[in-house]
Amino acid sequence: MRALISVSDKTGLVPFVQALQQMNWEIIATGGTQKLLEANGVHTINISDVTGFPEILDGRVKTLHPKVHGGILARRDLAEHRRTLQEQGIETIDLVCVNLYPFRQTIAKEGVTLEDAIENIDIGGPSMVRSAAKNWRDVTIVCDPADYDGVVAELRASGHTSQETRLRLSAKAYTHTAEYDCCIATYMRKQAGLPEKLFLEYDLKQPLRYGENPHQTANFYAAGTPVPFSLAFGKQLQGKELSYNNIQDANAALNVVRDFDDPFCVALKHMNPCGAAVGKTIEEAWQAAYEADTVSIYGGIVAVNRPLTKEVALGMKPIFLEIVIAPSFTPEALEILSTKKNLRLMEVDMSKSNQPVPQFVGVNGGLLAQQLDTQIEQVVSDMCVTEVKPTEAQLADMNFGWRIVKHVKSNAIVVVRDNRTCGVGAGQTNRVGSAEIALKQAQSVGVTSGLVLASDGFLPFDDTVVLASQYGVTAIVQPGGSIRDEDAIKKANELGITMVFTGVRHFKH
């Protein structure tokens, strides 16, 4: 029995091949793989001794030869194939252990050139993998070091792998080459500026008990490369298994947190913020966010952008929450929250990055793709369109409200004061309806003056301005762009309200 070994990822390779040699397998190896094995006492046959031809072109060509692929692809059950092997002096290869050049790791390096990427495109490796996978009835193909122990156990038990194992390993091998080609194609198409194909690669992170509702099936998949502000790469420290709706809500909370640098806390329910605040400390931010809406937070999700402390944990302990997300938790906080066995605690990387974040939404028979809305406009006095100009305090609240309203379902209205939400109106079919909800909520918590109103889209009529004035709004931030902008400006001037136009809208459907 002969095995061909040629791997880039050498994890666990030596004991695997040593086990094969102990079972009297002949070992054929290439390049660096051979050097490693020989250094560890494994006798190997160089690939050039099999092909009768040296490696050429800086190693670009070494296994592309009939004595390699003939030995792998020959069907043992066909007399004609066996006769051809004998006539051509080709010996069969019964196990192929190959994994591919580190293309993904190469292109992930900062400053990588196209030339560097090209040199890490494997040619012979995928060819051997596909040959072995195609002839799975006779050949065992191993691409994943996690399969080494199982293959060795079967060989020791019966002298061969089972047909079921070979079929499973064949499927894994085709997945390995498909992922590899997908990564290369995506990279090369980006270099060439070709957008008409979209290749996605995600790994199953966990099956979910059900989807949005109990009668719907669902799975949770993770991208191939870790990214910040991602629940898929977060660490669950305690609590029940995440549900489909938990993941959606937590992702929405992380997108809000992404927009803030100062100590910040957001409470979120059904993918809409219900309380959010900036503070001098994370304790101050938590308390203000909680007090913004002590009712809606029940059964919600809370995310903070600082290590979660003992003081914050003590404040959270009496409240029923589904998930708490933070970049880290102090030992004291973990001890306090550990008494709430079902509460999910998620530790998530919140490091900042300027890389664009892709966003995909499935529709019937299709897929929408866009970049996540991570743009942040600084609201400044030069944007003012009214006679009354904003104060420094109003500008601070405008900037805070403007960052929150982009994360509320359209039509979205948020009213704030002192860097804290006082009312949130989300997802209504008309903007004045959202404004009524937000303003009445602010009134219910006792805030009836000095409010700043933020709108994710323009105000199509002056009715929202009139309504806002009745509830104590003194400043409005909105995109502008309506054919009736002058009506809103005129009404704001009449009512003594300062208004700024950002020139950018932030719809969230």
Secondary structure by P-SEA (a helix, b strand, c coil): cbbbbbbccccccaaaaaaaaaabbbbbbcaaaaaaaaaacbbbbccccccccccccccccccccaaaaaacccccccaaaaaaaaaabbbbbcbbbbbbcaaaaaaacccccaaaaaaacccaaaaaaaaaaaacccbbbbccccaaaaaaaaaaacccccaaaaaaaaaaaaaaaaaaaaaaaaaaaaaaccccbbbbbbcccccccccccccccbbbbbcccccccccccccccccccccaaaaaaaaaaaaaaaaccccbbbbbcccccccccccccaaaaaaaaaaccccccccbbbbbcccccaaaaaaaccccccccccccccaaaaaaacccccbbbbbbbbcccccbbbbbbbcccbbbbbccccbbbbbccccccccccccaaaaaaaaaaaaaaaaccccbbbbbccccccbbbcccccaaaaaaaaaaaaaaaccccbbbbbbccccccaaaaaaaaaacccbbbccccccaaaaaaaaaaaabbbbbbccbbbbcc
